[in-house]
Amino acid sequence: MRAMSDSSKSKPRAGFFRRLRDKLTGGPGLIGSLNLAGRKLDAELEEELETELLMSDIGIEATEAVLDGLRKRLGKSQISDDDAIRLALRDSIADMLGKHAQPLRIEREHRPFVILVVGVNGSGKTTTIGKLARIFREQGHSVMLAAGDTYRAAAIEQLQVWGDRNDVPVVAQQPGADPAAVVYDAFESARARGIDVLLADTAGRLQNKAGLMDELAKVVRVAGRLDPSAPHEKLLVLDAGLGQNAVNQAVEFDAAIGLTGIVMTKLDGGGKGGVLISIASKLDVPFRFIGVGEAIEDLDVFDADQFAAALVGVDQADRNE
């Protein structure tokens, strides 16, 4: 797993945590409006917490892991106030997510550094590519885009718009062209021009369509012909609003191509965010970025402590280690 070498680039920008917390706790929050004051972590409270966690898209296995973390921190006989339980819940979730918080590093020895971006229709994949292009340019990298979603003319046009916005070149062919050929051409062009980062779009595939998954695997193989280590990042974009369906997508894409990173988008669209905890319990894949809106500043580096604090609705500082 890769980690950013410059710590100044590995933390979310100032203000992002506040926006994330506002989006995730604009409603009742992760554990709803439970009255926790003066209660023991007994069977009754555990059952209530379990219900709230499951309703937040966390999933059965991950919910049990969260509750186990609470038991270790609080003990069944300890009477706790509301803050103590929420802080323990924050710490339990942060510990589960911590090893997945692996910010993406652009490795200079690979030029171009090829990022293959995958995901189903409507996940925010092409928009995420545009935002990533802006982030990488701000970090000082030269960027090129490859319009590998050749099934929809609108996808090609949308990527070209993002290319214009970010002042980066876009390699595209006619709708219906072989996606692997587009990525191959873009790779050769990027290498010839000394481009640092190649972001390659792909068709919005349904994870249960074997033919489309096979095609995606072909794109991976073709990239490997030009550089045996490419694609250097296979990045899945997920819609937080899909709940447990997002978990299924992550599992299927990982089985097909071996994911190296995940971006969770649309945390402003009603998704409770708990699905990331469920994914963490099933896959050993880094979480690279999260998105909380349409603006360019609404996509930022994933931080486990801040995410857990935002889910629970408490301060992210002063974690109990």
Secondary structure, DSSP 8 states (H G I E B T S, - for coil): ----S-GGGSS--TTHHHHHHHHHTSSS-TTTT---TTEE--HHHHHHHHHHHHHTT--HHHHHHHHHHHHHHH-TT-EE-HHHHHHHHHHHHHHHHHTTB------TTSSSEEEEEE--TTSSHHHHHHHHHHHHHHTT--EEEE----S-HHHHHHHHHHHHHHT--EE---TT--HHHHHHHHHHHHHHTT-SEEEE------TT-HHHHHHHHHHHHHHHHH-TT-SSEEEEEEEGGGTHHHHHHHHHHHHHH---EEEEE-TTTT--STHHHHHHHH----EEEEE-SSSGGGEEE--HHHHHHHHHTS-SSS---
